[in-house]
Amino acid sequence: MVALSGAHTIGFSHCKEFSSGIYNYSRSSQSNPSYNPRFAEGLRKACSDYQKNPTLSVFNDIMTPNKFDNMYFQNLPKGLGLLATDHTMATDPRTRQFTDLYAKNQSAFFEAFGRAMEKLGLYGIKTGRRGEIRRRVLPLLAIVMLVSLLWSHGVCIDSVNWATQEYDNEQRKGKDAFLSGI
C-alpha cells in the first residue's frame, strides 16, 4: 500500500480534502504540526477561497508534480505531505521503514510500485453498477499501468515521464484521446 501511495507523486488534491489539517487544527495550533509551517502557510493562501470555489486544488508533490519519481517520499519527512494519510504513513512504525526506503532508493520504489500495480491488475476493474471509474481518471490510470509495465520490462523511466508530460499537454489542449494511440 505504501508503494501505491507513491502515485501521489503526480496529480493534485482538492483543498477540501486536507483543509482540516491547515485551518483551526487545535486550540494551540492553526495547522497540524506534521506540516512544515511555511508549507502550511502556503497551503492556507492557495486554498483561502476553497469553500466558495470547491475546485481549488494543489499538487500532491510540489517539487516535481508532473514527474513520476520518488520525490513524494522525499517530501514526507520534511513535512511536505499533503494528506493526513501521508503524515501517518511517514510516522507510523509499520510503514515508515518503507517511506524511508523509497525516499532514498527510487529503484526500490519503482520495483515495488510495479509489483503492486501488477497485483492490482489481476483483480480487474469494477465498472457499471459494481464500481466507479471516473472518466478523467481512466487516462491517468492507463499511464500508471503503463509505468509499471514499462518498468517491469526495464524501460527507462524518462520515457514514462515523457508520456506523462505529453498527456498533460494534451489535457491542457482539451484532448482526451491521447492515450488511444498507446
Backbone as JSON Lines, residues from 0, in Angstrom:
{"i":0,"aa":"M","n":[0.82,-1.19,0.0],"ca":[0.0,0.0,0.0],"c":[0.87,1.26,0.0]}
{"i":1,"aa":"V","n":[2.0,1.19,0.69],"ca":[2.9,2.34,0.73],"c":[3.41,2.65,-0.68]}
{"i":2,"aa":"A","n":[3.82,1.62,-1.4],"ca":[4.31,1.83,-2.77],"c":[3.22,2.44,-3.64]}
{"i":3,"aa":"L","n":[1.99,1.95,-3.52],"ca":[0.89,2.51,-4.31],"c":[0.63,3.96,-3.97]}
{"i":4,"aa":"S","n":[0.82,4.33,-2.72],"ca":[0.65,5.73,-2.32],"c":[1.64,6.63,-3.03]}
{"i":5,"aa":"G","n":[2.73,6.06,-3.49],"ca":[3.71,6.82,-4.26],"c":[3.15,7.39,-5.55]}
{"i":6,"aa":"A","n":[1.99,6.91,-5.97],"ca":[1.34,7.5,-7.15],"c":[0.98,8.96,-6.89]}
{"i":7,"aa":"H","n":[0.98,9.37,-5.61],"ca":[0.73,10.77,-5.28],"c":[1.85,11.67,-5.78]}
{"i":8,"aa":"T","n":[2.9,11.1,-6.32],"ca":[3.97,11.91,-6.89],"c":[3.49,12.7,-8.11]}
{"i":9,"aa":"I","n":[2.39,12.27,-8.71],"ca":[1.76,13.04,-9.78],"c":[0.31,13.29,-9.38]}
{"i":10,"aa":"G","n":[-0.25,14.36,-9.87],"ca":[-1.65,14.66,-9.58],"c":[-1.82,15.75,-8.54]}
{"i":11,"aa":"F","n":[-3.06,15.94,-8.14],"ca":[-3.4,17.01,-7.22],"c":[-4.51,16.57,-6.29]}
{"i":12,"aa":"S","n":[-4.73,17.36,-5.25],"ca":[-5.84,17.12,-4.32],"c":[-6.61,18.42,-4.13]}
{"i":13,"aa":"H","n":[-7.92,18.3,-4.03],"ca":[-8.75,19.47,-3.76],"c":[-8.54,19.92,-2.32]}
{"i":14,"aa":"C","n":[-8.57,21.2,-2.11],"ca":[-8.29,21.78,-0.79],"c":[-9.19,21.21,0.3]}
{"i":15,"aa":"K","n":[-10.43,20.91,-0.04],"ca":[-11.35,20.4,0.99],"c":[-10.87,19.07,1.57]}
{"i":16,"aa":"E","n":[-10.04,18.34,0.83],"ca":[-9.56,17.03,1.28],"c":[-8.54,17.11,2.41]}
{"i":17,"aa":"F","n":[-7.89,18.26,2.56],"ca":[-6.88,18.39,3.62],"c":[-7.08,19.66,4.45]}
{"i":18,"aa":"S","n":[-8.19,20.36,4.26],"ca":[-8.42,21.63,4.95],"c":[-8.42,21.49,6.47]}
{"i":19,"aa":"S","n":[-8.87,20.36,6.98],"ca":[-8.89,20.18,8.44],"c":[-7.49,20.17,9.04]}
{"i":20,"aa":"G","n":[-6.49,19.93,8.22],"ca":[-5.11,19.94,8.71],"c":[-4.43,21.29,8.64]}
{"i":21,"aa":"I","n":[-5.04,22.25,7.93],"ca":[-4.38,23.57,7.79],"c":[-5.19,24.72,8.38]}
{"i":22,"aa":"Y","n":[-6.44,24.47,8.74],"ca":[-7.28,25.51,9.35],"c":[-7.8,25.05,10.7]}
{"i":23,"aa":"N","n":[-7.58,25.85,11.73],"ca":[-8.15,25.59,13.06],"c":[-7.95,24.14,13.5]}
{"i":24,"aa":"Y","n":[-6.73,23.67,13.4],"ca":[-6.43,22.28,13.73],"c":[-6.7,21.97,15.21]}
{"i":25,"aa":"S","n":[-6.25,22.86,16.08],"ca":[-6.47,22.68,17.51],"c":[-6.47,24.04,18.19]}
{"i":26,"aa":"R","n":[-6.7,24.05,19.48],"ca":[-6.68,25.32,20.22],"c":[-5.3,25.96,20.21]}
{"i":27,"aa":"S","n":[-4.28,25.13,20.17],"ca":[-2.92,25.65,20.25],"c":[-2.22,25.78,18.9]}
{"i":28,"aa":"S","n":[-2.82,25.25,17.85],"ca":[-2.15,25.28,16.54],"c":[-3.16,25.41,15.41]}
{"i":29,"aa":"Q","n":[-2.9,26.36,14.53],"ca":[-3.79,26.53,13.38],"c":[-3.7,25.34,12.44]}
{"i":30,"aa":"S","n":[-2.49,24.76,12.32],"ca":[-2.34,23.63,11.4],"c":[-1.75,22.42,12.13]}
{"i":31,"aa":"N","n":[-1.91,21.28,11.5],"ca":[-1.35,20.03,12.01],"c":[0.16,20.21,12.13]}
{"i":32,"aa":"P","n":[0.75,19.92,13.29],"ca":[2.19,20.1,13.46],"c":[3.04,19.21,12.54]}
{"i":33,"aa":"S","n":[2.43,18.24,11.89],"ca":[3.16,17.4,10.93],"c":[3.54,18.18,9.68]}
{"i":34,"aa":"Y","n":[2.8,19.26,9.38],"ca":[3.11,20.1,8.22],"c":[4.31,20.98,8.52]}
{"i":35,"aa":"N","n":[5.16,21.17,7.54],"ca":[6.17,22.2,7.6],"c":[5.42,23.53,7.74]}
{"i":36,"aa":"P","n":[5.77,24.39,8.71],"ca":[4.99,25.62,8.92],"c":[4.87,26.51,7.69]}
{"i":37,"aa":"R","n":[5.94,26.67,6.92],"ca":[5.87,27.5,5.71],"c":[4.98,26.85,4.65]}
{"i":38,"aa":"F","n":[5.04,25.53,4.58],"ca":[4.18,24.79,3.65],"c":[2.72,24.98,4.02]}
{"i":39,"aa":"A","n":[2.41,24.85,5.31],"ca":[1.03,25.03,5.78],"c":[0.54,26.44,5.47]}
{"i":40,"aa":"E","n":[1.41,27.42,5.67],"ca":[1.03,28.81,5.36],"c":[0.74,28.96,3.87]}
{"i":41,"aa":"G","n":[1.58,28.37,3.04],"ca":[1.36,28.43,1.59],"c":[0.07,27.74,1.18]}
{"i":42,"aa":"L","n":[-0.24,26.62,1.83],"ca":[-1.49,25.91,1.54],"c":[-2.7,26.76,1.93]}
{"i":43,"aa":"R","n":[-2.6,27.42,3.09],"ca":[-3.72,28.29,3.51],"c":[-3.94,29.4,2.5]}
{"i":44,"aa":"K","n":[-2.87,29.96,1.96],"ca":[-3.0,31.02,0.95],"c":[-3.61,30.46,-0.34]}
{"i":45,"aa":"A","n":[-3.09,29.32,-0.78],"ca":[-3.58,28.73,-2.03],"c":[-5.04,28.3,-1.93]}
{"i":46,"aa":"C","n":[-5.46,27.92,-0.73],"ca":[-6.81,27.38,-0.53],"c":[-7.74,28.35,0.18]}
{"i":47,"aa":"S","n":[-7.35,29.61,0.25],"ca":[-8.11,30.56,1.07],"c":[-9.58,30.67,0.69]}
{"i":48,"aa":"D","n":[-9.91,30.4,-0.54],"ca":[-11.3,30.55,-1.0],"c":[-11.93,29.2,-1.36]}
{"i":49,"aa":"Y","n":[-11.43,28.13,-0.77],"ca":[-11.87,26.79,-1.2],"c":[-13.35,26.51,-0.92]}
{"i":50,"aa":"Q","n":[-13.93,27.15,0.1],"ca":[-15.34,26.88,0.38],"c":[-16.25,27.5,-0.68]}
{"i":51,"aa":"K","n":[-15.83,28.61,-1.24],"ca":[-16.61,29.24,-2.32],"c":[-16.27,28.63,-3.67]}
{"i":52,"aa":"N","n":[-15.05,28.14,-3.79],"ca":[-14.59,27.55,-5.05],"c":[-14.07,26.13,-4.77]}
{"i":53,"aa":"P","n":[-14.96,25.14,-4.8],"ca":[-14.56,23.77,-4.44],"c":[-13.58,23.12,-5.42]}
{"i":54,"aa":"T","n":[-13.31,23.76,-6.53],"ca":[-12.35,23.19,-7.48],"c":[-10.91,23.55,-7.15]}
{"i":55,"aa":"L","n":[-10.7,24.43,-6.17],"ca":[-9.32,24.79,-5.81],"c":[-8.56,23.54,-5.38]}
{"i":56,"aa":"S","n":[-7.34,23.43,-5.89],"ca":[-6.53,22.25,-5.6],"c":[-5.06,22.62,-5.64]}
{"i":57,"aa":"V","n":[-4.24,21.75,-5.11],"ca":[-2.79,21.92,-5.16],"c":[-2.16,20.57,-5.53]}
{"i":58,"aa":"F","n":[-0.94,20.65,-6.05],"ca":[-0.23,19.43,-6.42],"c":[0.09,18.6,-5.18]}
{"i":59,"aa":"N","n":[0.01,17.3,-5.31],"ca":[0.39,16.4,-4.23],"c":[1.9,16.47,-3.97]}
{"i":60,"aa":"D","n":[2.67,16.64,-5.0],"ca":[4.13,16.72,-4.91],"c":[4.52,18.09,-5.46]}
{"i":61,"aa":"I","n":[4.86,19.01,-4.57],"ca":[5.13,20.38,-5.01],"c":[6.48,20.54,-5.7]}
{"i":62,"aa":"M","n":[7.36,19.58,-5.56],"ca":[8.7,19.69,-6.15],"c":[8.73,19.27,-7.61]}
{"i":63,"aa":"T","n":[8.17,18.1,-7.91],"ca":[8.17,17.58,-9.29],"c":[6.77,17.04,-9.6]}
{"i":64,"aa":"P","n":[5.78,17.93,-9.71],"ca":[4.38,17.48,-9.8],"c":[4.02,16.69,-11.05]}
{"i":65,"aa":"N","n":[4.77,16.83,-12.11],"ca":[4.44,16.13,-13.36],"c":[5.45,15.05,-13.71]}
{"i":66,"aa":"K","n":[6.23,14.64,-12.73],"ca":[7.26,13.64,-12.97],"c":[7.01,12.45,-12.05]}
{"i":67,"aa":"F","n":[7.0,11.26,-12.62],"ca":[6.85,10.06,-11.82],"c":[8.21,9.7,-11.25]}
{"i":68,"aa":"D","n":[8.4,10.01,-9.98],"ca":[9.67,9.77,-9.31],"c":[9.41,9.5,-7.82]}
{"i":69,"aa":"N","n":[10.45,9.49,-7.03],"ca":[10.29,9.22,-5.59],"c":[10.28,10.5,-4.76]}
{"i":70,"aa":"M","n":[10.13,11.65,-5.38],"ca":[10.14,12.92,-4.65],"c":[9.02,13.0,-3.61]}
{"i":71,"aa":"Y","n":[7.89,12.39,-3.9],"ca":[6.79,12.35,-2.93],"c":[7.3,11.8,-1.59]}
{"i":72,"aa":"F","n":[8.05,10.72,-1.63],"ca":[8.57,10.11,-0.41],"c":[9.65,10.98,0.23]}
{"i":73,"aa":"Q","n":[10.45,11.67,-0.58],"ca":[11.47,12.57,-0.04],"c":[10.82,13.77,0.66]}
{"i":74,"aa":"N","n":[9.64,14.17,0.2],"ca":[8.94,15.31,0.8],"c":[8.37,15.0,2.18]}
{"i":75,"aa":"L","n":[7.99,13.75,2.43],"ca":[7.28,13.4,3.66],"c":[8.03,13.76,4.94]}
{"i":76,"aa":"P","n":[9.31,13.39,5.1],"ca":[9.99,13.74,6.36],"c":[10.22,15.24,6.52]}
{"i":77,"aa":"K","n":[10.07,15.99,5.45],"ca":[10.24,17.45,5.5],"c":[8.94,18.16,5.86]}
{"i":78,"aa":"G","n":[7.87,17.39,6.09],"ca":[6.58,18.0,6.41],"c":[5.85,18.52,5.19]}
{"i":79,"aa":"L","n":[6.18,17.99,4.02],"ca":[5.57,18.45,2.78],"c":[4.55,17.46,2.23]}
{"i":80,"aa":"G","n":[4.07,16.57,3.07],"ca":[2.98,15.68,2.67],"c":[1.68,16.46,2.72]}
{"i":81,"aa":"L","n":[0.8,16.18,1.8],"ca":[-0.43,16.97,1.69],"c":[-1.58,16.39,2.5]}
{"i":82,"aa":"L","n":[-1.77,15.1,2.43],"ca":[-2.93,14.46,3.05],"c":[-2.58,13.89,4.42]}
{"i":83,"aa":"A","n":[-3.6,13.71,5.25],"ca":[-3.4,13.14,6.59],"c":[-2.77,11.76,6.48]}
{"i":84,"aa":"T","n":[-3.15,11.01,5.47],"ca":[-2.58,9.66,5.3],"c":[-1.08,9.74,5.0]}
{"i":85,"aa":"D","n":[-0.65,10.8,4.33],"ca":[0.78,10.97,4.06],"c":[1.55,11.1,5.36]}
{"i":86,"aa":"H","n":[1.05,11.95,6.26],"ca":[1.73,12.18,7.54],"c":[1.75,10.9,8.37]}
{"i":87,"aa":"T","n":[0.63,10.2,8.39],"ca":[0.54,8.96,9.17],"c":[1.5,7.92,8.63]}
{"i":88,"aa":"M","n":[1.53,7.77,7.33],"ca":[2.38,6.76,6.71],"c":[3.86,7.03,7.0]}
{"i":89,"aa":"A","n":[4.23,8.31,7.06],"ca":[5.63,8.67,7.28],"c":[6.06,8.53,8.73]}
{"i":90,"aa":"T","n":[5.1,8.43,9.65],"ca":[5.46,8.36,11.07],"c":[5.1,7.03,11.73]}
{"i":91,"aa":"D","n":[4.18,6.29,11.16],"ca":[3.77,5.02,11.75],"c":[4.92,4.01,11.62]}
{"i":92,"aa":"P","n":[5.3,3.36,12.72],"ca":[6.42,2.41,12.65],"c":[6.2,1.26,11.68]}
{"i":93,"aa":"R","n":[4.95,0.94,11.38],"ca":[4.67,-0.17,10.45],"c":[4.93,0.22,9.01]}
{"i":94,"aa":"T","n":[4.91,1.51,8.7],"ca":[5.07,1.95,7.31],"c":[6.29,2.84,7.09]}
{"i":95,"aa":"R","n":[6.79,3.43,8.14],"ca":[7.89,4.38,8.0],"c":[9.12,3.76,7.33]}
{"i":96,"aa":"Q","n":[9.4,2.5,7.64],"ca":[10.57,1.86,7.03],"c":[10.47,1.87,5.5]}
{"i":97,"aa":"F","n":[9.25,1.76,4.98],"ca":[9.07,1.76,3.53],"c":[9.16,3.17,2.96]}
{"i":98,"aa":"T","n":[8.56,4.15,3.65],"ca":[8.66,5.52,3.14],"c":[10.12,5.98,3.14]}
{"i":99,"aa":"D","n":[10.86,5.59,4.18],"ca":[12.29,5.94,4.23],"c":[13.06,5.26,3.09]}
{"i":100,"aa":"L","n":[12.79,3.98,2.87],"ca":[13.46,3.24,1.8],"c":[13.18,3.87,0.44]}
{"i":101,"aa":"Y","n":[11.91,4.15,0.16],"ca":[11.54,4.69,-1.14],"c":[12.06,6.12,-1.32]}
{"i":102,"aa":"A","n":[12.21,6.87,-0.22],"ca":[12.78,8.21,-0.31],"c":[14.25,8.14,-0.72]}
{"i":103,"aa":"K","n":[14.96,7.14,-0.24],"ca":[16.39,7.01,-0.5],"c":[16.69,6.25,-1.79]}
{"i":104,"aa":"N","n":[15.77,5.38,-2.21],"ca":[16.06,4.47,-3.31],"c":[14.9,4.45,-4.31]}
{"i":105,"aa":"Q","n":[15.02,5.26,-5.34],"ca":[13.97,5.36,-6.34],"c":[13.72,4.03,-7.04]}
{"i":106,"aa":"S","n":[14.78,3.28,-7.3],"ca":[14.61,1.99,-7.97],"c":[13.79,1.03,-7.11]}
{"i":107,"aa":"A","n":[14.0,1.05,-5.8],"ca":[13.21,0.19,-4.91],"c":[11.74,0.59,-4.97]}
{"i":108,"aa":"F","n":[11.47,1.89,-5.01],"ca":[10.09,2.35,-5.14],"c":[9.48,1.9,-6.46]}
{"i":109,"aa":"F","n":[10.19,2.11,-7.56],"ca":[9.66,1.72,-8.87],"c":[9.37,0.22,-8.92]}
{"i":110,"aa":"E","n":[10.29,-0.57,-8.38],"ca":[10.1,-2.02,-8.4],"c":[8.88,-2.43,-7.58]}
{"i":111,"aa":"A","n":[8.76,-1.88,-6.37],"ca":[7.61,-2.21,-5.51],"c":[6.31,-1.7,-6.11]}
{"i":112,"aa":"F","n":[6.35,-0.53,-6.72],"ca":[5.15,0.03,-7.35],"c":[4.71,-0.85,-8.52]}
{"i":113,"aa":"G","n":[5.66,-1.26,-9.32],"ca":[5.34,-2.14,-10.45],"c":[4.72,-3.45,-10.01]}
{"i":114,"aa":"R","n":[5.29,-4.05,-8.96],"ca":[4.73,-5.3,-8.44],"c":[3.32,-5.09,-7.89]}
{"i":115,"aa":"A","n":[3.11,-3.99,-7.17],"ca":[1.79,-3.71,-6.6],"c":[0.76,-3.46,-7.7]}
{"i":116,"aa":"M","n":[1.15,-2.75,-8.74],"ca":[0.23,-2.5,-9.85],"c":[-0.1,-3.8,-10.59]}
{"i":117,"aa":"E","n":[0.89,-4.64,-10.71],"ca":[0.66,-5.94,-11.36],"c":[-0.36,-6.75,-10.55]}
{"i":118,"aa":"K","n":[-0.22,-6.75,-9.23],"ca":[-1.19,-7.45,-8.38],"c":[-2.58,-6.86,-8.53]}
{"i":119,"aa":"L","n":[-2.65,-5.53,-8.55],"ca":[-3.96,-4.88,-8.73],"c":[-4.58,-5.26,-10.06]}
{"i":120,"aa":"G","n":[-3.75,-5.37,-11.07],"ca":[-4.25,-5.72,-12.4],"c":[-4.9,-7.09,-12.44]}
{"i":121,"aa":"L","n":[-4.49,-7.96,-11.55],"ca":[-5.08,-9.3,-11.51],"c":[-6.51,-9.29,-11.0]}
{"i":122,"aa":"Y","n":[-6.86,-8.27,-10.24],"ca":[-8.2,-8.2,-9.66],"c":[-9.24,-7.65,-10.62]}
{"i":123,"aa":"G","n":[-8.82,-6.93,-11.64],"ca":[-9.76,-6.35,-12.58],"c":[-10.39,-5.09,-12.02]}
{"i":124,"aa":"I","n":[-11.05,-4.36,-12.89],"ca":[-11.68,-3.1,-12.52],"c":[-13.19,-3.28,-12.52]}
{"i":125,"aa":"K","n":[-13.82,-2.9,-11.43],"ca":[-15.28,-2.97,-11.36],"c":[-15.85,-1.76,-12.1]}
{"i":126,"aa":"T","n":[-16.81,-2.03,-12.95],"ca":[-17.43,-0.95,-13.71],"c":[-18.94,-1.06,-13.59]}
{"i":127,"aa":"G","n":[-19.62,-0.11,-14.2],"ca":[-21.08,-0.12,-14.18],"c":[-21.62,-0.02,-12.77]}
{"i":128,"aa":"R","n":[-22.59,-0.83,-12.44],"ca":[-23.21,-0.78,-11.11],"c":[-22.35,-1.4,-10.02]}
{"i":129,"aa":"R","n":[-21.33,-2.13,-10.42],"ca":[-20.45,-2.8,-9.44],"c":[-19.31,-1.92,-8.96]}
{"i":130,"aa":"G","n":[-19.08,-0.8,-9.59],"ca":[-17.95,0.04,-9.2],"c":[-18.05,1.42,-9.79]}
{"i":131,"aa":"E","n":[-16.98,2.18,-9.63],"ca":[-16.96,3.54,-10.15],"c":[-15.59,3.82,-10.75]}
{"i":132,"aa":"I","n":[-15.58,4.25,-11.98],"ca":[-14.36,4.72,-12.63],"c":[-14.69,6.09,-13.2]}
{"i":133,"aa":"R","n":[-14.01,7.08,-12.72],"ca":[-14.25,8.43,-13.22],"c":[-13.62,8.57,-14.59]}
{"i":134,"aa":"R","n":[-14.29,9.28,-15.47],"ca":[-13.82,9.44,-16.84],"c":[-12.41,10.03,-16.9]}
{"i":135,"aa":"R","n":[-12.14,11.01,-16.06],"ca":[-10.84,11.67,-16.1],"c":[-9.75,10.83,-15.46]}
{"i":136,"aa":"V","n":[-10.11,9.85,-14.67],"ca":[-9.11,9.01,-14.01],"c":[-8.6,7.93,-14.95]}
{"i":137,"aa":"L","n":[-9.42,7.5,-15.87],"ca":[-9.01,6.41,-16.76],"c":[-7.7,6.68,-17.5]}
{"i":138,"aa":"P","n":[-7.52,7.85,-18.13],"ca":[-6.24,8.07,-18.81],"c":[-5.06,8.06,-17.85]}
{"i":139,"aa":"L","n":[-5.22,8.62,-16.66],"ca":[-4.14,8.62,-15.69],"c":[-3.87,7.2,-15.21]}
{"i":140,"aa":"L","n":[-4.91,6.43,-14.98],"ca":[-4.74,5.03,-14.59],"c":[-3.99,4.28,-15.68]}
{"i":141,"aa":"A","n":[-4.29,4.59,-16.92],"ca":[-3.59,3.95,-18.03],"c":[-2.1,4.29,-17.99]}
{"i":142,"aa":"I","n":[-1.77,5.54,-17.68],"ca":[-0.36,5.93,-17.58],"c":[0.31,5.19,-16.44]}
{"i":143,"aa":"V","n":[-0.35,5.11,-15.29],"ca":[0.23,4.43,-14.14],"c":[0.47,2.96,-14.47]}
{"i":144,"aa":"M","n":[-0.48,2.32,-15.13],"ca":[-0.3,0.92,-15.51],"c":[0.81,0.79,-16.54]}
{"i":145,"aa":"L","n":[0.9,1.77,-17.45],"ca":[1.98,1.77,-18.44],"c":[3.33,1.89,-17.74]}
{"i":146,"aa":"V","n":[3.41,2.75,-16.73],"ca":[4.65,2.9,-15.97],"c":[5.08,1.56,-15.39]}
{"i":147,"aa":"S","n":[4.15,0.88,-14.74],"ca":[4.52,-0.39,-14.1],"c":[4.92,-1.43,-15.13]}
{"i":148,"aa":"L","n":[4.22,-1.47,-16.25],"ca":[4.55,-2.42,-17.3],"c":[5.93,-2.13,-17.88]}
{"i":149,"aa":"L","n":[6.18,-0.86,-18.22],"ca":[7.47,-0.49,-18.79],"c":[8.6,-0.73,-17.8]}
{"i":150,"aa":"W","n":[8.37,-0.36,-16.55],"ca":[9.42,-0.54,-15.55],"c":[9.75,-2.01,-15.37]}
{"i":151,"aa":"S","n":[8.73,-2.84,-15.34],"ca":[8.98,-4.27,-15.13],"c":[9.74,-4.88,-16.31]}
{"i":152,"aa":"H","n":[9.73,-4.2,-17.45],"ca":[10.47,-4.68,-18.62],"c":[11.76,-3.88,-18.85]}
{"i":153,"aa":"G","n":[12.15,-3.08,-17.85],"ca":[13.43,-2.4,-17.9],"c":[13.47,-1.15,-18.76]}
{"i":154,"aa":"V","n":[12.32,-0.6,-19.13],"ca":[12.32,0.61,-19.95],"c":[12.67,1.81,-19.07]}
{"i":155,"aa":"C","n":[13.49,2.68,-19.59],"ca":[13.92,3.87,-18.86],"c":[12.72,4.7,-18.42]}
{"i":156,"aa":"I","n":[12.71,5.13,-17.18],"ca":[11.59,5.89,-16.64],"c":[11.46,7.26,-17.31]}
{"i":157,"aa":"D","n":[12.53,7.76,-17.95],"ca":[12.43,9.03,-18.66],"c":[11.4,8.95,-19.78]}
{"i":158,"aa":"S","n":[11.26,7.78,-20.4],"ca":[10.25,7.6,-21.44],"c":[8.85,7.73,-20.86]}
{"i":159,"aa":"V","n":[8.68,7.23,-19.65],"ca":[7.39,7.33,-18.99],"c":[7.11,8.77,-18.62]}
{"i":160,"aa":"N","n":[8.13,9.48,-18.14],"ca":[7.95,10.9,-17.82],"c":[7.55,11.67,-19.07]}
{"i":161,"aa":"W","n":[8.14,11.34,-20.22],"ca":[7.76,11.98,-21.46],"c":[6.28,11.74,-21.74]}
{"i":162,"aa":"A","n":[5.83,10.49,-21.59],"ca":[4.42,10.17,-21.84],"c":[3.5,10.95,-20.91]}
{"i":163,"aa":"T","n":[3.9,11.08,-19.66],"ca":[3.1,11.83,-18.7],"c":[3.03,13.3,-19.09]}
{"i":164,"aa":"Q","n":[4.15,13.88,-19.51],"ca":[4.15,15.28,-19.93],"c":[3.3,15.47,-21.18]}
{"i":165,"aa":"E","n":[3.37,14.54,-22.11],"ca":[2.55,14.64,-23.31],"c":[1.07,14.58,-22.95]}
{"i":166,"aa":"Y","n":[0.72,13.71,-22.02],"ca":[-0.67,13.63,-21.57],"c":[-1.1,14.97,-20.97]}
{"i":167,"aa":"D","n":[-0.26,15.56,-20.11],"ca":[-0.58,16.85,-19.51],"c":[-0.78,17.91,-20.58]}
{"i":168,"aa":"N","n":[0.11,17.92,-21.58],"ca":[-0.02,18.9,-22.66],"c":[-1.33,18.72,-23.42]}
{"i":169,"aa":"E","n":[-1.68,17.49,-23.72],"ca":[-2.93,17.23,-24.44],"c":[-4.14,17.61,-23.6]}
{"i":170,"aa":"Q","n":[-4.07,17.36,-22.29],"ca":[-5.18,17.72,-21.41],"c":[-5.39,19.23,-21.43]}
{"i":171,"aa":"R","n":[-4.28,19.98,-21.44],"ca":[-4.39,21.44,-21.49],"c":[-5.06,21.89,-22.78]}
{"i":172,"aa":"K","n":[-4.85,21.15,-23.84],"ca":[-5.47,21.49,-25.12],"c":[-6.9,20.99,-25.2]}
{"i":173,"aa":"G","n":[-7.33,20.24,-24.2],"ca":[-8.71,19.75,-24.18],"c":[-8.91,18.46,-24.95]}
{"i":174,"aa":"K","n":[-7.85,17.74,-25.23],"ca":[-7.99,16.49,-25.98],"c":[-7.95,15.32,-25.01]}
{"i":175,"aa":"D","n":[-8.91,14.43,-25.1],"ca":[-8.97,13.27,-24.22],"c":[-8.47,12.0,-24.9]}
{"i":176,"aa":"A","n":[-8.14,12.08,-26.16],"ca":[-7.85,10.87,-26.92],"c":[-6.36,10.53,-26.98]}
{"i":177,"aa":"F","n":[-5.52,11.22,-26.22],"ca":[-4.09,10.99,-26.31],"c":[-3.71,9.53,-26.14]}
{"i":178,"aa":"L","n":[-4.28,8.89,-25.15],"ca":[-3.87,7.52,-24.84],"c":[-4.43,6.49,-25.8]}
{"i":179,"aa":"S","n":[-5.33,6.88,-26.66],"ca":[-5.9,5.9,-27.58],"c":[-4.84,5.34,-28.53]}
{"i":180,"aa":"G","n":[-3.77,6.09,-28.75],"ca":[-2.73,5.63,-29.65],"c":[-1.64,4.83,-28.97]}
{"i":181,"aa":"I","n":[-1.7,4.72,-27.65],"ca":[-0.64,3.99,-26.93],"c":[-0.97,2.51,-26.88]}
